[in-house]
Each structure stands twice: as structure tokens, then as C-alpha cells.
């Protein structure tokens, strides 16, 4: 890391510390920009990771997508180009040196705008790419991130400058070694963009019974092509993807009312409470009521 990059990293660390007095994810005055702070190693947390860019300034985090493991720390960034059900855990953090990160959410339309304005040519490959990747931060990228973060302390400039700098950040990611993972999602008609349509359908209809033929029709693919491209993008089969969505939604509902397991199971699409409890235990390590009690004891 160069001396300039080291100074920029330190400025971002100080900025996050100033603007996040407590642990957690904090929204900012800059649209779609969030600051993240954790002062201890966390329990694994399952959630749907929306399309976003996250740069880590201090500490380390591990994310599991299906059976794949992404470990990243200071000097790295992680990108998810579609909504993905993941399990994340901060694995290096302390009160003296908390985990600090900055997250910027984006949309496929914003990626497409940059592609169109820069005339970057998209070449569709036979196999689609994974919609999540980790990469090292380049100097021009951290420079743009720092300028965006500085707007938190200069809010009058946000309406004009924030959209321009966000576009620049997307541009620099598209210039990096994993550009294809972003390009494929944004270009209409690509295999990955058609998989994104299936993902959107699954998220909006989490409680519905899954018919592979219906999903293949949405993607305008054969059933075998759907399975192949879906797993290329998400590391999961459509059934595994839906199961994780259902169980994550069930956990969220149970945090509001941990006593009504049967009704929650039904709400997320399970016909059998025993099957729901088995799959819940397999994913979260404990049966529903015990898991929710543990979460409440630890975090509430």
C-alpha cells in the first residue's frame, strides 16, 4: 500500500468512526451509502445481500454463498451484482480496532448507464459468471470512495456530486478484473440478466410452490439451461435458493413472534411444521424457538 493510499484509508477510518458511534449498519445523508461498524466478532448472520459494493477499511469478514467462502479484509472490496442469500460473520474485530466498512448500493440500470456512456462492449460468454466477487482496491477506486464519503460532512454538494462519483465508482469496478460479473447482469437479454428476473420472481413469491418449468419460462430457457446458469450466477440451485429465502424470512418473522412457529412455517410456504423445523435447524444450528431465544439473548 502506497503512502497516499494509506493516508486515504486512515481518513476513511476516521470518517466512519466519527459518524458511527455504535455498532451496526448506519445510513448516511448520501443516498445508498452506508457505514458499517462492529467492535467484536459476530455470530453468523443470514440475510439477502442486495446489489452493492462494500470496501473494508479495518478488520475482516467472511461471507458464505452456498458452499463458497469469501474472506476479505482491509484493502479489499466485495461486490454482489444481484440479490443473494448469504451468511456473513465478522471474524476480526475488537473495541480498540473495530471492523469498519463502507457499503454503496446500486442497480442494474445504473451499471447499464455507465456501460452506455463509456461504450464498453459486452461479449456474452458461454458460461455466466458468479454474481459475487472479492478484489483488491486500486488507488483510483479508493480515491473516488473517499470523495463520496467526504460529502457526508458537506451535504450541500450531495445532489450534484454524489451521482457523478457513484457513476465513477461503478466505472472503476467495470475496469477491474471482474467486470464481466457486473456487465452480464445489466445487459438486457444476457443469460445472467434473465437469471436476475428469476431471482426477482423468487424473492417476491417466496411462499409459492416452486415449479421449475415456470421459472424456465420466465427466463426463456430450457430447464437444463436454467439450472446451469442459475448455479453459475448464485452458486445455488433454484430450490436451494428458495429454501434459504424462506428460512431467512421465517427467522425475521419469528423475531417478532417466536411463539407461532406453525403459522410462520405456513406463511413462508411450508406445509409441514416438522420439515420446516428440520430445515431451519440445519441452516441455523438450532430449532426455531431455541435459535430465536439465542438471538434475543445476544442482541436484544
JOKA-V659734 format. One record per residue. N is the residue number from 1. RES is the residue in three letters. PHI is phi in whole degrees, -180 to 180 (none if undefined). OMEGA is omega in degrees with one decimal (* if undefined). NEAR is the number of other C-alpha atoms within 8 Angstrom. Layout:
BEGIN
n=[N/N]
res=[RES/RES]
phi=[PHI/PHI]
omega=[OMEGA/OMEGA]
near=[NEAR/NEAR]
END
This chain:
BEGIN
n=[1/2/3/4/5/6/7/8/9/10/11/12/13/14/15/16/17/18/19/20/21/22/23/24/25/26/27/28/29/30/31/32/33/34/35/36/37/38/39/40/41/42/43/44/45/46/47/48/49/50/51/52/53/54/55/56/57/58/59/60/61/62/63/64/65/66/67/68/69/70/71/72/73/74/75/76/77/78/79/80/81/82/83/84/85/86/87/88/89/90/91/92/93/94/95/96/97/98/99/100/101/102/103/104/105/106/107/108/109/110/111/112/113/114/115/116/117/118/119/120/121/122/123/124/125/126/127/128/129/130/131/132/133/134/135/136/137/138/139/140/141/142/143/144/145/146/147/148/149/150/151/152/153/154/155/156/157/158/159/160/161/162/163/164/165/166/167/168/169/170/171/172/173/174/175/176/177/178/179/180/181/182/183/184/185/186/187/188/189/190/191/192/193/194/195/196/197/198/199/200/201/202/203/204/205/206/207/208/209/210/211/212/213/214/215/216/217/218/219/220/221/222/223/224/225/226/227/228/229/230/231/232/233/234/235/236/237/238/239/240/241/242/243/244/245/246/247/248/249/250/251/252/253/254/255/256/257/258/259/260/261/262/263/264/265/266/267/268/269/270/271/272/273/274/275/276/277/278/279/280/281/282/283/284/285/286/287/288/289/290/291/292/293/294/295/296/297/298/299/300]
res=[UNK/UNK/UNK/UNK/UNK/UNK/UNK/UNK/UNK/UNK/UNK/UNK/UNK/UNK/UNK/UNK/UNK/UNK/UNK/UNK/UNK/UNK/UNK/UNK/UNK/UNK/UNK/UNK/UNK/UNK/UNK/UNK/UNK/UNK/UNK/UNK/UNK/UNK/UNK/UNK/UNK/UNK/UNK/UNK/UNK/UNK/UNK/UNK/UNK/UNK/UNK/UNK/UNK/UNK/UNK/UNK/UNK/UNK/UNK/UNK/UNK/UNK/UNK/UNK/UNK/UNK/UNK/UNK/UNK/UNK/UNK/UNK/UNK/UNK/UNK/UNK/UNK/UNK/UNK/UNK/UNK/UNK/UNK/UNK/UNK/UNK/UNK/UNK/UNK/UNK/UNK/UNK/UNK/UNK/UNK/UNK/UNK/UNK/UNK/UNK/UNK/UNK/UNK/UNK/UNK/UNK/UNK/UNK/UNK/UNK/UNK/UNK/UNK/UNK/UNK/UNK/UNK/UNK/UNK/UNK/UNK/UNK/UNK/UNK/UNK/UNK/UNK/UNK/UNK/UNK/UNK/UNK/UNK/UNK/UNK/UNK/UNK/UNK/UNK/UNK/UNK/UNK/UNK/UNK/UNK/UNK/UNK/UNK/UNK/UNK/UNK/UNK/UNK/UNK/UNK/UNK/UNK/UNK/UNK/UNK/UNK/UNK/UNK/UNK/UNK/UNK/UNK/UNK/UNK/UNK/UNK/UNK/UNK/UNK/UNK/UNK/UNK/UNK/UNK/UNK/UNK/UNK/UNK/UNK/UNK/UNK/UNK/UNK/UNK/UNK/UNK/UNK/UNK/UNK/UNK/UNK/UNK/UNK/UNK/UNK/UNK/UNK/UNK/UNK/UNK/UNK/UNK/UNK/UNK/UNK/UNK/UNK/UNK/UNK/UNK/UNK/UNK/UNK/UNK/UNK/UNK/UNK/UNK/UNK/UNK/UNK/UNK/UNK/UNK/UNK/UNK/UNK/UNK/UNK/UNK/UNK/UNK/UNK/UNK/UNK/UNK/UNK/UNK/UNK/UNK/UNK/UNK/UNK/UNK/UNK/UNK/UNK/UNK/UNK/UNK/UNK/UNK/UNK/UNK/UNK/UNK/UNK/UNK/UNK/UNK/UNK/UNK/UNK/UNK/UNK/UNK/UNK/UNK/UNK/UNK/UNK/UNK/UNK/UNK/UNK/UNK/UNK/UNK/UNK/UNK/UNK/UNK/UNK/UNK/UNK/UNK/UNK/UNK/UNK/UNK/UNK/UNK/UNK/UNK/UNK]
phi=[none/-71/-61/-64/-64/-62/-65/-64/-61/-65/-64/-67/-58/-65/-65/-66/-62/-67/-102/-141/-76/-124/-68/127/-103/-120/-72/-129/-72/-86/-55/72/-106/-130/-109/-125/-141/-139/-99/-154/-64/-101/-70/-61/-120/-97/-161/-89/-87/-75/-54/-166/-118/-132/-107/-102/-102/-160/87/-142/-139/-120/-124/-107/-122/60/-99/-90/-119/-115/-114/-148/-147/-56/90/-124/-135/-124/-126/-116/-99/-140/-66/-134/-80/-128/-121/-119/-148/-73/-111/-145/-170/-155/-62/-73/-139/-69/-69/-131/-149/-129/-118/-125/-87/-145/-124/-57/-62/-69/-65/-62/-60/-67/-59/-67/-73/-103/57/-71/-87/-95/-112/-73/-94/-62/-102/-74/-102/-61/-88/-144/-154/-116/-147/-79/-78/-90/-56/-69/-75/-66/-63/-68/-61/-63/-63/-67/-66/-62/-65/-57/-91/-135/-61/-66/-92/-59/-57/-89/-86/-58/-61/-69/-70/-61/-63/-66/-61/-61/-59/-67/-64/-67/-86/-85/-71/-114/-57/-60/-66/-84/-57/-62/-75/-86/-81/-62/93/-69/-58/-68/-67/-72/-66/-60/-64/-66/-60/-59/-65/-63/-67/-78/-129/-62/-87/-81/-64/-90/-115/-59/-63/-67/-65/-63/-68/-60/-82/57/-134/-72/-60/-67/-67/-58/-58/-65/-71/-63/-71/-58/-78/-110/69/-133/-80/-55/-67/-64/-60/-62/-61/-65/-60/-62/-71/-66/-66/-61/-61/-63/-67/-69/-64/-79/-147/-74/-87/-104/-63/-62/-68/-65/-58/-66/-61/-95/108/-87/-93/-118/-66/-66/-65/-58/-65/-63/-70/-63/-63/-64/-82/-106/92/-143/-61/-49/-65/-68/-64/-66/-62/-60/-63/-65/-65/-84/-121/-114]
omega=[-179.5/179.5/179.3/-180.0/178.0/178.4/178.7/178.0/179.9/178.0/177.6/176.1/-179.5/179.7/179.1/179.9/-179.9/-171.7/175.8/-175.8/-179.6/175.7/176.9/178.2/-173.1/174.1/-179.5/177.6/176.1/-177.8/175.4/-179.9/-177.4/175.5/-175.6/-179.4/174.8/-175.2/175.7/175.4/-174.8/168.8/173.3/-179.2/-179.8/-179.5/172.8/179.5/-178.9/178.6/-172.8/173.4/-178.7/179.4/-176.2/-178.8/-176.1/-179.9/-180.0/178.9/176.1/177.4/176.1/174.9/-171.0/178.2/-179.3/-177.6/176.5/178.0/-177.0/-178.0/-176.9/-179.1/179.3/169.9/177.9/179.5/167.4/-175.2/171.7/174.5/-177.1/174.7/-174.7/170.8/-176.3/179.4/171.2/-174.0/176.1/-178.9/175.7/177.4/-179.3/-178.1/-175.2/170.8/-179.1/-179.9/178.3/-176.6/177.9/178.5/179.6/179.4/174.9/178.6/178.5/175.1/-178.3/177.9/179.0/178.0/-178.5/-176.5/-177.2/-179.7/174.4/-176.0/178.7/176.8/-177.6/179.3/-177.9/179.7/175.7/-175.3/176.5/-176.5/174.9/178.1/175.6/179.6/176.9/-179.9/175.9/-176.5/-177.7/179.7/179.3/176.3/178.7/178.9/-180.0/178.7/176.8/-178.5/179.0/-179.8/176.8/179.8/179.1/-170.1/-177.8/-179.1/-174.4/-175.4/-177.9/-170.1/-175.6/178.8/-179.6/-178.4/176.7/177.0/178.9/179.0/177.6/179.7/-177.8/175.9/178.4/176.2/-175.8/-173.9/-177.9/-175.7/-177.5/179.9/176.1/-176.7/-173.7/-177.8/-172.1/-173.3/-176.9/177.8/177.5/179.2/-177.8/179.2/176.2/173.6/177.0/177.3/177.1/178.4/178.4/179.7/-179.0/-179.8/-178.2/-176.6/-172.8/-175.5/-175.5/174.6/-174.6/172.9/-176.6/-179.5/178.7/178.3/177.8/178.6/177.6/-178.6/-174.8/-179.7/168.3/179.9/-179.0/178.2/177.7/-179.4/-176.2/-176.7/179.0/-179.9/175.5/-175.4/-168.2/-174.5/-178.3/169.0/177.3/-179.7/177.6/179.0/-179.4/-179.4/179.4/176.8/-178.2/-176.3/176.2/178.0/178.1/179.1/178.7/-179.9/-178.9/175.9/176.4/-178.9/-174.9/-175.7/-171.0/-176.0/-176.9/-178.6/178.1/178.0/179.2/-177.6/-177.6/170.2/178.7/175.1/-177.5/178.1/-179.5/176.7/177.6/-178.1/178.1/-177.6/176.8/179.8/-179.5/-176.6/-172.2/173.8/179.6/172.8/-172.6/-175.0/179.9/179.3/-179.5/176.7/178.2/-179.0/-180.0/179.6/-175.4/-168.6/-175.3/*]
near=[4/5/6/6/10/9/8/11/10/8/9/11/11/8/10/14/9/7/7/11/6/5/9/7/8/8/8/10/7/10/6/9/12/11/15/15/15/14/12/11/11/8/6/8/7/9/8/9/11/10/12/12/12/11/13/16/14/12/15/14/12/12/11/11/13/8/6/7/8/10/8/12/12/10/9/12/14/12/12/14/13/10/10/10/12/12/11/11/12/16/10/10/14/11/7/5/9/13/18/14/13/13/12/10/10/10/7/9/7/9/13/11/8/11/11/8/6/6/6/6/5/8/4/6/5/4/6/11/10/10/12/9/10/10/8/7/10/6/7/7/11/12/9/11/10/11/9/12/9/9/12/11/5/8/9/5/9/12/7/7/9/13/9/8/12/9/10/9/11/10/9/10/10/12/7/7/5/10/10/9/12/12/13/15/14/11/10/7/6/10/9/13/13/13/13/10/10/11/9/8/8/9/9/6/7/11/9/7/5/5/6/8/7/7/10/12/9/10/11/7/10/8/9/7/8/13/10/8/13/14/11/11/12/12/12/10/10/10/8/8/10/11/8/9/12/12/12/10/9/11/10/8/10/14/9/6/7/11/6/8/11/7/7/11/14/11/8/13/11/11/6/8/11/6/8/10/10/9/9/13/11/8/7/8/8/9/11/13/9/8/11/12/8/8/9/9/7/6/5/5]
END
